[in-house]
Amino acid sequence: MRALGLLVVFALLAPGCKSKSTPAPMQAWKGAVESVTHAGKNVGSGFEICDDASCHPAAAGDKVPSGARLKTDGRTRARIALDDGSKLVLDRDSDIALVAKTPRTAHLARGAASISAVASAKLEMSGAYVEGSDARFDAIADGVAARVSVAHGTVQVRATGQQKDAPSTSVLSGE
């Protein structure tokens, strides 16, 4: 019995062993392109990954660094697997940036995106931001207004500029 107790203590103290109750540190999103699909005839990439200096065509398997801006043309959709297990689907004619200095945050400048978040996530867009955890939600931003619908879980929607403790609106699954 004593040997079993020592084995358990060793397993807990061994290098590289982590408790399941310790959450992973929150980091800025990065990931990889899972798929790029085109409507109609494929004429070029239709999907770009941009950094501060330039944009380049992207395809399935390409890395998406933290801070990257992702753009689709009017005929292309892209699916991104994020490093925390979340998924991001960018619809046609959309522009989104993975915010480099803020954990699990993206900024939707234009278009539509769907986020399946496995942990806390924040989406900034058109005068509002959406926060959700273990939720799947769709967002549309046209530069003037923002629309959100929730397929799973609950998200909080707050106007940009409101303080963190200001009231938010809860949007439930199906709304």
C-alpha positions as a Markdown table, in Angstrom:
| # | Residue | x | y | z |
|---|---|---|---|---|
| 1 | Met | 0.0 | 0.0 | 0.0 |
| 2 | Arg | 2.9 | 2.4 | 0.9 |
| 3 | Ala | 4.4 | 1.7 | -2.6 |
| 4 | Leu | 1.1 | 2.7 | -4.3 |
| 5 | Gly | 1.1 | 6.0 | -2.2 |
| 6 | Leu | 4.6 | 6.8 | -3.2 |
| 7 | Leu | 3.8 | 6.1 | -6.9 |
| 8 | Val | 0.9 | 8.6 | -6.7 |
| 9 | Val | 3.1 | 11.2 | -5.1 |
| 10 | Phe | 5.8 | 10.7 | -7.7 |
| 11 | Ala | 3.3 | 11.0 | -10.5 |
| 12 | Leu | 2.0 | 14.3 | -9.1 |
| 13 | Leu | 5.5 | 15.8 | -8.6 |
| 14 | Ala | 7.1 | 14.4 | -11.8 |
| 15 | Pro | 8.3 | 17.1 | -14.2 |
| 16 | Gly | 5.8 | 17.8 | -17.0 |
| 17 | Cys | 2.8 | 16.5 | -15.0 |
| 18 | Lys | 0.1 | 19.1 | -14.7 |
| 19 | Ser | -3.1 | 19.0 | -12.7 |
| 20 | Lys | -6.2 | 18.8 | -14.8 |
| 21 | Ser | -7.7 | 21.6 | -12.6 |
| 22 | Thr | -5.1 | 24.1 | -13.8 |
| 23 | Pro | -6.5 | 26.0 | -16.8 |
| 24 | Ala | -4.3 | 26.7 | -19.8 |
| 25 | Pro | -3.0 | 30.2 | -19.8 |
| 26 | Met | -5.0 | 32.5 | -22.0 |
| 27 | Gln | -3.0 | 33.5 | -25.1 |
| 28 | Ala | -3.7 | 35.4 | -28.3 |
| 29 | Trp | -5.3 | 33.2 | -31.0 |
| 30 | Lys | -3.2 | 31.6 | -33.7 |
| 31 | Gly | -3.8 | 28.4 | -35.6 |
| 32 | Ala | -3.9 | 26.8 | -39.1 |
| 33 | Val | -6.1 | 26.9 | -42.1 |
| 34 | Glu | -8.3 | 23.8 | -42.2 |
| 35 | Ser | -10.0 | 24.5 | -45.5 |
| 36 | Val | -10.7 | 27.1 | -48.2 |
| 37 | Thr | -13.7 | 26.7 | -50.4 |
| 38 | His | -14.7 | 28.6 | -53.6 |
| 39 | Ala | -18.1 | 29.2 | -55.2 |
| 40 | Gly | -17.9 | 28.5 | -58.9 |
| 41 | Lys | -14.7 | 28.4 | -60.8 |
| 42 | Asn | -11.5 | 28.7 | -58.8 |
| 43 | Val | -9.7 | 31.8 | -60.1 |
| 44 | Gly | -6.9 | 32.4 | -57.6 |
| 45 | Ser | -6.7 | 31.9 | -53.9 |
| 46 | Gly | -9.6 | 34.1 | -52.8 |
| 47 | Phe | -8.3 | 33.9 | -49.2 |
| 48 | Glu | -5.4 | 35.9 | -47.8 |
| 49 | Ile | -3.4 | 36.0 | -44.6 |
| 50 | Cys | -2.0 | 39.5 | -43.9 |
| 51 | Asp | 0.6 | 40.8 | -41.5 |
| 52 | Asp | 1.6 | 44.5 | -40.9 |
| 53 | Ala | 3.5 | 44.7 | -44.2 |
| 54 | Ser | 1.7 | 42.6 | -46.8 |
| 55 | Cys | -0.9 | 39.9 | -47.7 |
| 56 | His | -0.3 | 36.6 | -49.3 |
| 57 | Pro | -2.6 | 33.9 | -50.7 |
| 58 | Ala | -3.3 | 31.1 | -48.3 |
| 59 | Ala | -4.5 | 27.5 | -48.5 |
| 60 | Ala | -5.3 | 24.5 | -46.3 |
| 61 | Gly | -2.4 | 23.7 | -44.0 |
| 62 | Asp | -1.0 | 27.2 | -43.8 |
| 63 | Lys | -0.2 | 28.6 | -40.4 |
| 64 | Val | -2.2 | 31.6 | -39.1 |
| 65 | Pro | 0.0 | 33.6 | -36.7 |
| 66 | Ser | -1.2 | 35.7 | -33.8 |
| 67 | Gly | -2.0 | 39.2 | -35.0 |
| 68 | Ala | -2.8 | 38.1 | -38.6 |
| 69 | Arg | -5.6 | 39.6 | -40.6 |
| 70 | Leu | -7.7 | 37.2 | -42.7 |
| 71 | Lys | -9.6 | 38.2 | -45.8 |
| 72 | Thr | -11.9 | 36.4 | -48.1 |
| 73 | Asp | -13.1 | 37.6 | -51.5 |
| 74 | Gly | -16.8 | 37.5 | -52.7 |
| 75 | Arg | -16.6 | 33.8 | -53.7 |
| 76 | Thr | -14.5 | 32.2 | -51.0 |
| 77 | Arg | -15.0 | 30.8 | -47.4 |
| 78 | Ala | -12.2 | 29.7 | -45.0 |
| 79 | Arg | -12.2 | 27.5 | -41.9 |
| 80 | Ile | -9.4 | 28.1 | -39.3 |
| 81 | Ala | -8.6 | 25.7 | -36.5 |
| 82 | Leu | -7.4 | 27.8 | -33.6 |
| 83 | Asp | -4.7 | 26.6 | -31.2 |
| 84 | Asp | -7.0 | 26.4 | -28.2 |
| 85 | Gly | -9.4 | 24.0 | -30.0 |
| 86 | Ser | -11.8 | 26.8 | -31.1 |
| 87 | Lys | -12.9 | 27.1 | -34.8 |
| 88 | Leu | -13.4 | 30.2 | -36.9 |
| 89 | Val | -15.3 | 30.1 | -40.1 |
| 90 | Leu | -15.0 | 33.2 | -42.3 |
| 91 | Asp | -17.8 | 33.8 | -44.9 |
| 92 | Arg | -17.5 | 35.3 | -48.3 |
| 93 | Asp | -16.2 | 39.0 | -48.6 |
| 94 | Ser | -15.1 | 39.1 | -44.9 |
| 95 | Asp | -12.2 | 40.7 | -43.1 |
| 96 | Ile | -11.2 | 39.6 | -39.5 |
| 97 | Ala | -8.0 | 40.1 | -37.4 |
| 98 | Leu | -6.8 | 37.9 | -34.6 |
| 99 | Val | -5.8 | 40.5 | -32.0 |
| 100 | Ala | -2.1 | 39.9 | -31.1 |
| 101 | Lys | -2.0 | 41.5 | -27.6 |
| 102 | Thr | -5.4 | 40.3 | -26.3 |
| 103 | Pro | -6.1 | 36.7 | -25.4 |
| 104 | Arg | -8.7 | 34.8 | -27.5 |
| 105 | Thr | -9.9 | 38.0 | -29.3 |
| 106 | Ala | -10.7 | 38.8 | -32.9 |
| 107 | His | -11.9 | 42.0 | -34.6 |
| 108 | Leu | -14.5 | 41.5 | -37.4 |
| 109 | Ala | -14.1 | 44.6 | -39.7 |
| 110 | Arg | -16.5 | 43.4 | -42.4 |
| 111 | Gly | -18.5 | 40.4 | -43.4 |
| 112 | Ala | -19.6 | 37.4 | -41.4 |
| 113 | Ala | -17.9 | 34.9 | -39.1 |
| 114 | Ser | -18.9 | 31.9 | -37.1 |
| 115 | Ile | -16.9 | 31.1 | -33.9 |
| 116 | Ser | -17.1 | 27.8 | -32.0 |
| 117 | Ala | -15.3 | 28.7 | -28.8 |
| 118 | Val | -14.1 | 26.0 | -26.4 |
| 119 | Ala | -13.0 | 28.6 | -23.9 |
| 120 | Ser | -13.5 | 32.3 | -23.3 |
| 121 | Ala | -13.7 | 34.3 | -26.6 |
| 122 | Lys | -14.2 | 37.9 | -27.5 |
| 123 | Leu | -15.2 | 39.3 | -30.9 |
| 124 | Glu | -15.1 | 43.0 | -31.5 |
| 125 | Met | -17.1 | 44.5 | -34.3 |
| 126 | Ser | -19.1 | 47.6 | -35.5 |
| 127 | Gly | -19.6 | 49.4 | -32.2 |
| 128 | Ala | -20.1 | 46.3 | -30.1 |
| 129 | Tyr | -18.3 | 43.3 | -28.7 |
| 130 | Val | -19.4 | 39.8 | -28.0 |
| 131 | Glu | -18.0 | 37.5 | -25.3 |
| 132 | Gly | -18.8 | 33.9 | -24.9 |
| 133 | Ser | -17.4 | 30.7 | -23.4 |
| 134 | Asp | -18.2 | 27.2 | -24.7 |
| 135 | Ala | -20.5 | 28.8 | -27.2 |
| 136 | Arg | -21.1 | 28.8 | -31.0 |
| 137 | Phe | -22.2 | 32.1 | -32.4 |
| 138 | Asp | -22.4 | 33.8 | -35.8 |
| 139 | Ala | -21.7 | 37.5 | -36.3 |
| 140 | Ile | -22.3 | 39.9 | -39.1 |
| 141 | Ala | -20.6 | 43.3 | -39.3 |
| 142 | Asp | -21.2 | 45.9 | -42.0 |
| 143 | Gly | -19.2 | 48.8 | -40.6 |
| 144 | Val | -22.4 | 50.4 | -39.2 |
| 145 | Ala | -24.3 | 47.8 | -37.3 |
| 146 | Ala | -23.5 | 44.4 | -35.8 |
| 147 | Arg | -25.8 | 41.3 | -35.7 |
| 148 | Val | -25.3 | 38.2 | -33.5 |
| 149 | Ser | -27.1 | 34.9 | -33.4 |
| 150 | Val | -26.2 | 32.0 | -31.0 |
| 151 | Ala | -26.4 | 28.4 | -32.0 |
| 152 | His | -25.0 | 26.9 | -28.7 |
| 153 | Gly | -24.5 | 28.4 | -25.3 |
| 154 | Thr | -24.9 | 32.0 | -24.2 |
| 155 | Val | -23.0 | 35.2 | -25.1 |
| 156 | Gln | -22.8 | 38.7 | -23.7 |
| 157 | Val | -23.1 | 41.6 | -26.0 |
| 158 | Arg | -22.0 | 45.1 | -25.0 |
| 159 | Ala | -21.6 | 48.4 | -26.8 |
| 160 | Thr | -18.0 | 49.4 | -27.5 |
| 161 | Gly | -16.8 | 52.0 | -25.1 |
| 162 | Gln | -18.9 | 50.7 | -22.2 |
| 163 | Gln | -16.9 | 49.9 | -19.0 |
| 164 | Lys | -16.3 | 46.3 | -18.2 |
| 165 | Asp | -18.8 | 46.4 | -15.3 |
| 166 | Ala | -21.5 | 48.1 | -17.4 |
| 167 | Pro | -24.6 | 45.9 | -18.1 |
| 168 | Ser | -24.6 | 43.7 | -21.1 |
| 169 | Thr | -27.3 | 41.9 | -23.0 |
| 170 | Ser | -27.3 | 38.1 | -22.8 |
| 171 | Val | -28.1 | 36.3 | -26.1 |
| 172 | Leu | -29.2 | 32.7 | -25.6 |
| 173 | Ser | -29.0 | 29.8 | -27.9 |
| 174 | Gly | -31.6 | 30.1 | -30.7 |
| 175 | Glu | -31.6 | 33.9 | -30.5 |
